[in-house]
């Protein structure tokens, strides 16, 4: 039985993986107690016939049945699956499973009758991100690319929301700026250029910010040497700047 299950596992892992945004996997042992809580697991991959996850909270055996819940976006899939692969990792155990009965199926979830524009857009964005990250040559490059993706998403969302709330032209104490001209995204350099108020509060400067790996940690560094420990700090600097710019227009 173990050889047969491993064969099925190899067949499943030759399938195309689906890159679903906000994928969550919860499992529990099958048939013990319907009131037993589901355990949150770390998703590894998912396909039309099965998936893989890791957990340190459960000890499972080959051919063991599971109750499983899969969610992504606003979709929820529930049913049963069977363990077909086990691999010990450093801090957790990785399990591969084949679906026995999942409702709705992955295929049904992506049929035209049940698709939504939001789900399709999220799926497309996630696949584009995966294409970029999958092209990276090493783990350091993956970290830098991930940081770039998040930085671009954050600044683009800030810019888009600002454009919805205020005129495209902003007056910084007597000097008119075009919002669209204040931001620039450079994928090749992994950088974004954005407006920052001068330290003397007498004008704006455009700073180019890039993710940099320092001692295995990502920080965000501006072209003037300023350091930001997280994207939140970059956004806060940008928010403070735009609040100052807009303050005399209200």
Backbone as CSV, one residue per row, in Angstrom:
resi,resn,N_x,N_y,N_z,CA_x,CA_y,CA_z,C_x,C_y,C_z
1,UNK,0.833,-1.208,0.000,0.000,0.000,0.000,0.864,1.253,0.000
2,UNK,1.964,1.249,0.754,2.833,2.421,0.821,3.435,2.720,-0.542
3,UNK,3.870,1.662,-1.269,4.434,1.878,-2.598,3.386,2.462,-3.530
4,UNK,2.163,1.957,-3.423,1.087,2.457,-4.276,0.796,3.920,-3.965
5,UNK,0.756,4.265,-2.672,0.469,5.639,-2.296,1.575,6.561,-2.764
6,UNK,2.827,6.131,-2.624,3.935,6.967,-3.074,3.881,7.169,-4.586
7,UNK,3.445,6.122,-5.315,3.307,6.256,-6.761,2.265,7.314,-7.094
8,UNK,1.138,7.278,-6.381,0.102,8.285,-6.605,0.629,9.677,-6.267
9,UNK,1.453,9.749,-5.220,2.026,11.034,-4.831,2.874,11.598,-5.944
10,UNK,3.715,10.749,-6.542,4.561,11.222,-7.633,3.706,11.716,-8.795
11,UNK,2.603,10.973,-9.081,1.724,11.402,-10.162,1.111,12.761,-9.855
12,UNK,0.682,12.935,-8.598,0.072,14.205,-8.233,1.083,15.327,-8.318
13,UNK,2.314,15.098,-7.877,3.302,16.168,-7.854,3.812,16.503,-9.252
14,UNK,3.472,15.686,-10.240,3.766,16.062,-11.619,2.705,16.991,-12.190
15,UNK,1.606,17.146,-11.456,0.558,18.063,-11.886,1.018,19.512,-11.750
16,UNK,0.349,20.376,-12.496,0.613,21.799,-12.377,0.093,22.295,-11.029
17,UNK,0.954,23.005,-10.275,0.502,23.581,-9.007,-0.385,24.791,-9.286
18,UNK,-1.341,25.010,-8.409,-2.180,26.202,-8.473,-1.668,27.199,-7.444
19,UNK,-1.481,28.431,-7.856,-0.960,29.450,-6.950,-2.120,30.333,-6.507
20,UNK,-2.733,29.956,-5.396,-3.932,30.616,-4.910,-3.577,31.601,-3.810
21,UNK,-4.143,32.797,-3.895,-3.849,33.819,-2.890,-4.603,33.524,-1.598
22,UNK,-3.962,33.846,-0.485,-4.566,33.681,0.848,-5.044,32.251,1.096
23,UNK,-4.270,31.283,0.615,-4.628,29.876,0.800,-4.487,29.481,2.265
24,UNK,-5.531,28.858,2.803,-5.516,28.344,4.172,-5.945,26.884,4.159
25,UNK,-5.250,26.077,4.953,-5.551,24.650,5.043,-5.727,24.274,6.510
26,UNK,-6.855,23.651,6.810,-7.124,23.162,8.162,-7.481,21.686,8.080
27,UNK,-6.963,20.900,9.026,-7.233,19.460,9.000,-7.519,18.949,10.409
28,UNK,-8.140,17.790,10.469,-8.305,17.045,11.714,-8.403,15.573,11.356
29,UNK,-8.133,14.717,12.316,-8.233,13.279,12.082,-9.686,12.908,11.826
30,UNK,-9.891,12.027,10.860,-11.237,11.673,10.422,-11.886,10.655,11.349
31,UNK,-13.178,10.859,11.638,-13.980,9.849,12.298,-13.872,9.785,13.802
32,UNK,-13.054,10.633,14.430,-12.901,10.566,15.880,-14.027,11.297,16.598
33,UNK,-14.243,12.535,16.198,-15.238,13.358,16.882,-15.581,14.533,15.976
34,UNK,-16.849,14.668,15.648,-17.258,15.760,14.764,-17.047,17.122,15.402
35,UNK,-16.892,17.143,16.721,-16.693,18.412,17.416,-15.208,18.717,17.640
36,UNK,-14.333,17.833,17.174,-12.898,18.061,17.309,-12.491,19.262,16.463
37,UNK,-11.663,20.130,17.034,-11.268,21.339,16.322,-10.325,21.022,15.165
38,UNK,-10.432,21.815,14.113,-9.503,21.728,12.989,-8.200,22.437,13.355
39,UNK,-7.095,21.899,12.854,-5.771,22.458,13.118,-5.313,23.269,11.910
40,UNK,-4.889,24.503,12.151,-4.314,25.319,11.078,-2.965,24.750,10.661
41,UNK,-2.756,24.589,9.371,-1.503,24.056,8.838,-0.865,25.068,7.888
42,UNK,0.409,24.852,7.600,1.132,25.726,6.673,1.010,25.154,5.263
43,UNK,0.354,25.864,4.352,0.218,25.351,2.981,1.572,25.266,2.278
44,UNK,1.766,24.216,1.496,2.982,24.072,0.683,2.636,24.146,-0.796
45,UNK,1.684,23.329,-1.235,1.208,23.430,-2.611,-0.172,22.808,-2.706
46,UNK,-0.841,23.090,-3.818,-2.178,22.540,-4.034,-2.360,22.302,-5.527
47,UNK,-3.084,21.237,-5.860,-3.384,20.922,-7.255,-4.815,20.408,-7.325
48,UNK,-5.238,19.971,-8.508,-6.616,19.520,-8.669,-6.895,18.218,-7.923
49,UNK,-5.862,17.401,-7.679,-6.076,16.092,-7.052,-5.603,15.999,-5.613
50,UNK,-4.823,16.956,-5.155,-4.301,16.867,-3.802,-3.567,18.117,-3.395
51,UNK,-2.924,18.039,-2.240,-2.192,19.188,-1.727,-1.128,18.710,-0.757
52,UNK,-0.302,19.643,-0.315,0.722,19.356,0.692,0.703,20.461,1.732
53,UNK,0.971,20.080,2.970,1.021,21.042,4.064,2.021,20.556,5.092
54,UNK,2.386,21.430,6.000,3.255,21.023,7.105,2.615,21.437,8.421
55,UNK,2.912,20.669,9.467,2.400,20.967,10.795,3.266,20.275,11.834
56,UNK,3.355,20.877,12.991,4.030,20.237,14.121,3.013,19.838,15.189
57,UNK,1.732,20.083,14.900,0.685,19.861,15.895,0.008,18.505,15.757
58,UNK,0.280,17.787,14.669,-0.364,16.496,14.443,0.654,15.436,14.070
59,UNK,0.419,14.213,14.527,1.194,13.053,14.109,0.275,12.165,13.285
60,UNK,0.540,12.069,11.995,-0.324,11.331,11.087,0.443,10.191,10.434
61,UNK,-0.288,9.213,9.912,0.330,8.032,9.310,-0.097,7.904,7.854
62,UNK,0.707,7.178,7.070,0.339,6.898,5.688,-1.019,6.202,5.623
63,UNK,-1.813,6.576,4.656,-3.147,6.023,4.402,-4.184,6.469,5.424
64,UNK,-3.804,7.339,6.355,-4.761,7.838,7.341,-5.690,8.868,6.697
65,UNK,-6.980,8.780,7.053,-7.954,9.720,6.517,-7.993,11.000,7.348
66,UNK,-8.300,12.087,6.672,-8.402,13.393,7.309,-9.692,14.074,6.887
67,UNK,-10.243,14.866,7.796,-11.219,15.876,7.402,-10.422,17.123,7.048
68,UNK,-10.809,17.798,5.996,-9.993,18.903,5.507,-10.872,20.081,5.102
69,UNK,-10.365,21.281,5.387,-11.012,22.518,4.950,-9.981,23.350,4.196
70,UNK,-10.343,23.767,3.006,-9.460,24.575,2.169,-10.180,25.889,1.881
71,UNK,-9.516,27.000,2.123,-10.131,28.288,1.810,-9.135,29.186,1.092
72,UNK,-9.660,29.971,0.175,-8.878,30.996,-0.515,-9.872,32.017,-1.049
73,UNK,-9.512,33.300,-0.941,-10.481,34.330,-1.287,-11.716,34.159,-0.429
74,UNK,-12.882,34.093,-1.066,-14.131,33.854,-0.337,-14.642,32.436,-0.567
75,UNK,-13.785,31.559,-1.055,-14.172,30.184,-1.352,-13.813,29.262,-0.194
76,UNK,-14.706,28.321,0.099,-14.460,27.306,1.121,-14.766,25.939,0.537
77,UNK,-13.779,25.031,0.618,-13.932,23.656,0.156,-13.772,22.741,1.361
78,UNK,-14.636,21.746,1.490,-14.587,20.829,2.628,-14.728,19.393,2.145
79,UNK,-14.148,18.474,2.928,-14.293,17.069,2.584,-13.281,16.206,3.292
80,UNK,-12.926,15.092,2.650,-11.976,14.149,3.232,-10.817,13.918,2.273
81,UNK,-9.695,13.520,2.856,-8.486,13.246,2.076,-7.716,12.140,2.777
82,UNK,-6.699,11.604,2.098,-5.901,10.523,2.662,-4.419,10.878,2.559
83,UNK,-3.673,10.569,3.615,-2.236,10.833,3.632,-1.534,9.887,2.662
84,UNK,-0.747,10.445,1.741,-0.044,9.608,0.770,1.467,9.836,0.794
85,UNK,1.923,10.806,1.578,3.360,11.087,1.627,3.674,11.766,2.947
86,UNK,4.786,11.373,3.562,5.236,11.984,4.818,6.721,12.274,4.703
87,UNK,7.097,13.473,5.105,8.509,13.856,5.056,8.853,14.681,6.291
88,UNK,9.831,14.220,7.046,10.240,14.926,8.261,11.087,16.141,7.908
89,UNK,10.676,17.305,8.381,11.453,18.527,8.226,12.070,18.881,9.572
90,UNK,12.818,19.972,9.625,13.527,20.321,10.854,12.578,20.592,12.012
91,UNK,11.564,21.421,11.773,10.694,21.835,12.870,9.257,21.350,12.710
92,UNK,8.953,20.693,11.621,7.586,20.235,11.377,7.622,19.028,10.449
93,UNK,6.472,18.409,10.278,6.346,17.274,9.370,5.539,17.718,8.160
94,UNK,6.032,17.364,6.982,5.342,17.712,5.741,4.511,16.520,5.284
95,UNK,3.255,16.771,4.974,2.339,15.722,4.530,1.817,16.038,3.134
96,UNK,1.738,14.991,2.311,1.054,15.093,1.033,-0.235,14.310,1.110
97,UNK,-1.319,14.835,0.563,-2.605,14.150,0.626,-3.247,14.110,-0.752
98,UNK,-4.085,13.109,-0.947,-4.954,13.015,-2.115,-6.391,13.194,-1.649
99,UNK,-7.171,13.960,-2.397,-8.571,14.151,-2.036,-9.347,12.853,-2.215
100,UNK,-10.242,12.585,-1.290,-11.202,11.493,-1.446,-12.537,12.062,-1.917
101,UNK,-13.021,13.033,-1.173,-14.304,13.659,-1.509,-14.249,15.108,-1.052
102,UNK,-14.140,16.034,-1.978,-14.067,17.455,-1.668,-15.242,18.159,-2.334
103,UNK,-15.926,19.007,-1.571,-17.091,19.707,-2.095,-17.016,21.199,-1.769
104,UNK,-17.068,22.055,-2.793,-17.003,21.706,-4.210,-15.589,21.288,-4.593
105,UNK,-15.421,20.690,-5.731,-14.084,20.323,-6.190,-13.352,21.574,-6.675
106,UNK,-12.033,21.450,-6.835,-11.253,22.565,-7.372,-11.765,22.936,-8.767
107,UNK,-12.061,21.916,-9.578,-12.560,22.176,-10.931,-13.855,22.966,-10.899
108,UNK,-14.769,22.577,-9.996,-16.047,23.286,-9.888,-15.849,24.716,-9.412
109,UNK,-14.855,24.927,-8.561,-14.594,26.265,-8.041,-14.176,27.227,-9.142
110,UNK,-13.502,26.689,-10.171,-12.994,27.553,-11.231,-13.786,27.440,-12.536
111,UNK,-14.991,26.877,-12.477,-15.820,26.854,-13.677,-16.468,28.228,-13.862
112,UNK,-16.880,28.532,-15.080,-17.400,29.862,-15.397,-18.612,30.232,-14.553
113,UNK,-19.416,29.243,-14.195,-20.638,29.523,-13.442,-20.356,30.024,-12.034
114,UNK,-19.203,29.686,-11.482,-18.916,30.055,-10.092,-17.778,31.057,-9.953
115,UNK,-17.097,31.369,-11.049,-15.982,32.315,-10.978,-16.475,33.726,-10.701
116,UNK,-15.601,34.528,-10.106,-15.864,35.949,-9.925,-14.677,36.730,-10.462
117,UNK,-14.911,37.972,-10.825,-13.823,38.810,-11.325,-12.739,38.979,-10.275
118,UNK,-13.152,39.114,-9.016,-12.182,39.291,-7.935,-11.273,38.083,-7.814
119,UNK,-11.865,36.880,-7.860,-11.070,35.659,-7.743,-10.105,35.530,-8.914
120,UNK,-10.583,35.820,-10.121,-9.725,35.713,-11.302,-8.568,36.700,-11.219
121,UNK,-8.848,37.930,-10.800,-7.791,38.934,-10.685,-6.773,38.538,-9.621
122,UNK,-7.267,38.069,-8.469,-6.353,37.626,-7.408,-5.481,36.478,-7.892
123,UNK,-6.094,35.546,-8.612,-5.356,34.395,-9.129,-4.292,34.846,-10.124
124,UNK,-4.649,35.771,-11.004,-3.701,36.262,-12.006,-2.530,36.985,-11.351
125,UNK,-2.829,37.816,-10.351,-1.770,38.539,-9.641,-0.845,37.562,-8.934
126,UNK,-1.439,36.573,-8.276,-0.638,35.606,-7.540,0.252,34.792,-8.474
127,UNK,-0.262,34.440,-9.643,0.529,33.676,-10.608,1.653,34.523,-11.195
128,UNK,1.382,35.810,-11.417,2.437,36.704,-11.897,3.537,36.836,-10.854
129,UNK,3.133,37.003,-9.585,4.120,37.062,-8.503,4.947,35.788,-8.461
130,UNK,4.270,34.642,-8.594,4.977,33.365,-8.533,5.946,33.204,-9.693
131,UNK,5.561,33.713,-10.879,6.456,33.633,-12.033,7.742,34.399,-11.768
132,UNK,7.607,35.572,-11.149,8.788,36.384,-10.834,9.632,35.711,-9.757
133,UNK,8.985,35.269,-8.680,9.729,34.650,-7.579,10.349,33.325,-8.010
134,UNK,9.648,32.592,-8.879,10.171,31.315,-9.346,11.389,31.447,-10.233
135,UNK,11.606,32.629,-10.787,12.770,32.851,-11.648,14.023,33.216,-10.861
136,UNK,13.863,33.429,-9.554,15.013,33.822,-8.729,16.003,32.672,-8.601
137,UNK,17.276,33.015,-8.514,18.330,32.005,-8.517,18.652,31.461,-7.137
138,UNK,18.345,32.216,-6.090,18.665,31.767,-4.737,17.703,32.402,-3.748
139,UNK,17.814,31.984,-2.487,16.878,32.435,-1.457,17.003,33.929,-1.188
140,UNK,18.216,34.465,-1.272,18.391,35.900,-1.050,17.647,36.710,-2.107
141,UNK,17.732,36.258,-3.346,17.033,36.962,-4.417,15.523,36.851,-4.245
142,UNK,15.054,35.714,-3.740,13.628,35.554,-3.466,13.170,36.574,-2.428
143,UNK,13.940,36.724,-1.355,13.579,37.683,-0.305,13.515,39.106,-0.850
144,UNK,14.500,39.473,-1.663,14.521,40.819,-2.234,13.335,41.039,-3.169
145,UNK,13.029,40.037,-3.969,11.903,40.165,-4.889,10.575,40.252,-4.138
146,UNK,10.424,39.450,-3.085,9.210,39.523,-2.276,9.055,40.912,-1.677
147,UNK,10.155,41.444,-1.160,10.118,42.782,-0.575,9.739,43.818,-1.626
148,UNK,10.263,43.649,-2.838,9.920,44.571,-3.925,8.430,44.498,-4.245
149,UNK,7.896,43.283,-4.339,6.476,43.105,-4.641,5.617,43.801,-3.592
150,UNK,5.941,43.583,-2.313,5.157,44.193,-1.241,5.304,45.714,-1.229
151,UNK,6.523,46.191,-1.494,6.749,47.637,-1.540,5.942,48.265,-2.672
152,UNK,5.997,47.664,-3.854,5.234,48.187,-4.991,3.734,48.170,-4.695
153,UNK,3.242,47.056,-4.143,1.815,46.950,-3.824,1.394,48.037,-2.839
154,UNK,2.221,48.248,-1.813,1.882,49.221,-0.772,1.830,50.639,-1.327
155,UNK,2.857,51.029,-2.078,2.914,52.393,-2.595,1.863,52.612,-3.673
156,UNK,1.641,51.611,-4.513,0.616,51.732,-5.551,-0.766,51.887,-4.928
157,UNK,-1.049,51.133,-3.864,-2.340,51.241,-3.186,-2.501,52.611,-2.532
158,UNK,-1.430,53.119,-1.912,-1.466,54.447,-1.294,-1.747,55.508,-2.358
159,UNK,-1.019,55.423,-3.447,-1.173,56.393,-4.537,-2.588,56.347,-5.120
160,UNK,-3.106,55.142,-5.358,-4.438,54.999,-5.939,-5.508,55.558,-5.011
161,UNK,-5.388,55.256,-3.724,-6.380,55.756,-2.766,-6.301,57.269,-2.641
162,UNK,-5.109,57.809,-2.640,-4.935,59.258,-2.558,-5.572,59.934,-3.768
163,UNK,-5.401,59.343,-4.930,-5.967,59.909,-6.158,-7.491,59.891,-6.135
164,UNK,-8.072,58.924,-5.412,-9.528,58.869,-5.286,-10.067,59.962,-4.373
165,UNK,-9.245,60.396,-3.427,-9.714,61.303,-2.380,-9.400,62.766,-2.639
166,UNK,-8.368,63.050,-3.422,-7.972,64.438,-3.662,-7.764,64.653,-5.158
167,UNK,-7.685,65.918,-5.550,-7.409,66.240,-6.944,-6.040,65.714,-7.346
168,UNK,-5.875,65.495,-8.655,-4.587,65.009,-9.145,-3.483,66.030,-8.928
169,UNK,-3.878,67.304,-8.824,-2.894,68.349,-8.548,-2.953,68.715,-7.074
170,UNK,-1.811,68.757,-6.426,-1.745,69.171,-5.027,-0.837,70.376,-4.919
171,UNK,-1.191,71.278,-4.025,-0.452,72.521,-3.854,0.341,72.438,-2.565
172,UNK,1.647,72.299,-2.696,2.527,72.222,-1.518,2.999,73.629,-1.181
173,UNK,2.157,74.328,-0.401,2.499,75.662,0.090,2.985,76.569,-1.039
174,UNK,2.147,76.703,-2.078,2.470,77.623,-3.153,3.061,76.981,-4.388
175,UNK,3.430,75.705,-4.320,4.002,75.023,-5.475,3.107,73.856,-5.863
176,UNK,2.658,73.850,-7.111,1.723,72.831,-7.577,2.479,71.589,-8.038
177,UNK,1.996,70.430,-7.572,2.582,69.154,-7.982,1.505,68.302,-8.634
178,UNK,1.891,67.550,-9.636,1.018,66.555,-10.246,1.273,65.234,-9.522
179,UNK,0.215,64.677,-8.926,0.391,63.455,-8.136,1.079,62.356,-8.935
180,UNK,0.668,62.193,-10.182,1.224,61.112,-10.994,2.719,61.283,-11.241
181,UNK,3.215,62.521,-11.125,4.638,62.773,-11.366,5.496,62.559,-10.124
182,UNK,4.850,62.396,-8.976,5.605,62.279,-7.726,6.072,60.854,-7.453
183,UNK,5.511,59.881,-8.167,5.822,58.476,-7.922,6.415,57.849,-9.180
184,UNK,7.384,56.962,-8.979,7.969,56.235,-10.107,8.392,54.848,-9.639
185,UNK,8.008,53.842,-10.408,8.334,52.457,-10.077,9.364,51.937,-11.072
186,UNK,10.440,51.373,-10.564,11.516,50.843,-11.407,11.730,49.369,-11.080
187,UNK,11.057,48.453,-11.802,11.201,47.022,-11.511,12.629,46.523,-11.657
188,UNK,13.363,47.066,-12.620,14.731,46.601,-12.831,15.637,46.872,-11.651
189,UNK,15.429,48.012,-10.999,16.253,48.386,-9.842,15.598,48.002,-8.520
190,UNK,14.432,47.363,-8.594,13.667,46.979,-7.395,13.321,48.185,-6.536
191,UNK,13.164,49.350,-7.136,13.008,50.575,-6.348,11.725,51.311,-6.699
192,UNK,11.309,52.163,-5.776,10.196,53.064,-6.002,10.624,54.456,-5.552
193,UNK,10.292,55.456,-6.347,10.608,56.838,-6.008,9.326,57.522,-5.561
194,UNK,9.401,58.206,-4.420,8.209,58.830,-3.858,8.564,60.158,-3.200
195,UNK,7.564,60.998,-2.938,7.836,62.305,-2.338,8.023,62.210,-0.829
196,UNK,9.020,62.915,-0.331,9.287,62.998,1.104,9.524,64.469,1.442
197,UNK,8.937,64.923,2.532,9.151,66.321,2.908,10.573,66.512,3.418
198,UNK,11.140,67.666,3.093,12.492,67.987,3.558,12.504,68.087,5.077
199,UNK,13.648,67.831,5.654,13.766,67.893,7.111,13.477,69.285,7.648
200,UNK,13.736,70.323,6.837,13.449,71.689,7.278,12.016,72.110,6.964
201,UNK,11.231,71.177,6.396,9.824,71.399,6.061,9.633,72.580,5.115
202,UNK,10.597,72.797,4.221,10.500,73.901,3.267,10.309,73.404,1.836
203,UNK,9.967,72.174,1.683,9.738,71.663,0.344,9.726,70.150,0.309
204,UNK,9.542,69.627,-0.888,9.534,68.186,-1.107,10.794,67.757,-1.834
205,UNK,11.231,66.554,-1.536,12.281,65.910,-2.314,11.750,64.548,-2.747
206,UNK,12.260,64.032,-3.832,11.879,62.704,-4.300,12.988,61.734,-3.919
207,UNK,12.620,60.755,-3.106,13.578,59.770,-2.630,13.300,58.422,-3.286
208,UNK,14.376,57.762,-3.692,14.267,56.420,-4.265,14.579,55.399,-3.186
209,UNK,13.631,54.504,-2.942,13.736,53.529,-1.851,13.780,52.122,-2.437
210,UNK,14.701,51.317,-1.922,14.885,49.947,-2.406,15.007,48.989,-1.231
211,UNK,14.556,47.742,-1.388,14.809,46.726,-0.368,16.266,46.277,-0.423
212,UNK,16.857,46.117,0.749,18.256,45.690,0.852,18.337,44.600,1.915
213,UNK,19.144,43.591,1.659,19.328,42.502,2.611,20.516,42.809,3.502
214,UNK,20.258,42.963,4.808,21.304,43.265,5.777,21.273,42.198,6.868
215,UNK,22.315,41.381,6.924,22.402,40.315,7.926,21.142,39.445,7.913
216,UNK,20.768,39.001,6.718,19.628,38.098,6.497,18.279,38.742,6.801
217,UNK,18.254,40.066,6.937,17.008,40.773,7.199,16.795,41.840,6.134
218,UNK,15.556,41.962,5.672,15.222,42.979,4.687,14.976,44.316,5.371
219,UNK,15.652,45.359,4.911,15.360,46.734,5.306,15.166,47.539,4.024
220,UNK,14.612,48.717,4.176,14.354,49.572,3.020,15.217,50.816,3.139
221,UNK,16.041,51.054,2.115,17.055,52.105,2.173,16.778,53.138,1.093
222,UNK,16.785,54.423,1.490,16.594,55.522,0.547,17.935,55.965,-0.010
223,UNK,17.884,56.693,-1.128,19.128,57.113,-1.776,19.899,58.163,-0.985
224,UNK,19.298,58.706,0.082,20.039,59.630,0.949,20.623,58.925,2.163
225,UNK,20.475,57.588,2.207,21.023,56.811,3.307,20.043,56.504,4.418
226,UNK,18.834,57.060,4.353,17.832,56.787,5.382,17.422,55.318,5.352
227,UNK,17.196,54.757,6.536,16.797,53.353,6.659,15.379,53.258,7.219
228,UNK,14.626,52.334,6.685,13.290,52.017,7.193,13.268,50.524,7.505
229,UNK,12.865,50.190,8.716,12.899,48.794,9.143,11.785,47.956,8.521
230,UNK,10.729,48.607,8.056,9.598,47.861,7.508,8.849,48.726,6.508
231,UNK,7.963,48.085,5.749,7.121,48.819,4.806,6.202,49.774,5.550
232,UNK,5.789,49.406,6.760,4.931,50.288,7.556,5.619,51.623,7.797
233,UNK,6.918,51.603,8.072,7.651,52.848,8.294,7.717,53.685,7.022
234,UNK,7.873,53.030,5.876,7.872,53.757,4.602,6.515,54.419,4.385
235,UNK,5.443,53.675,4.613,4.103,54.220,4.440,3.825,55.361,5.410
236,UNK,4.319,55.234,6.636,4.103,56.296,7.617,4.803,57.578,7.194
237,UNK,6.025,57.452,6.679,6.758,58.617,6.167,5.990,59.267,5.023
238,UNK,5.466,58.447,4.126,4.705,58.960,2.994,3.407,59.615,3.458
239,UNK,2.738,58.998,4.420,1.496,59.555,4.952,1.738,60.900,5.626
240,UNK,2.790,60.985,6.434,3.124,62.255,7.096,3.409,63.340,6.065
241,UNK,4.109,62.957,5.004,4.438,63.921,3.948,3.181,64.448,3.270
242,UNK,2.293,63.547,2.871,1.098,63.981,2.158,0.148,64.742,3.074
243,UNK,0.111,64.398,4.344,-0.700,65.166,5.295,-0.198,66.602,5.376
244,UNK,1.120,66.754,5.399,1.730,68.087,5.439,1.451,68.856,4.150
245,UNK,1.565,68.167,3.011,1.317,68.813,1.722,-0.127,69.301,1.623
246,UNK,-1.053,68.486,2.105,-2.471,68.796,1.956,-3.017,69.693,3.056
247,UNK,-2.230,69.945,4.083,-2.739,70.618,5.278,-3.284,72.009,4.997
248,UNK,-2.694,72.749,4.055,-3.171,74.111,3.807,-4.217,74.157,2.701
249,UNK,-4.696,72.956,2.260,-5.723,72.936,1.221,-7.103,72.653,1.790
250,UNK,-7.132,72.286,3.065,-8.416,71.935,3.677,-9.132,73.161,4.209
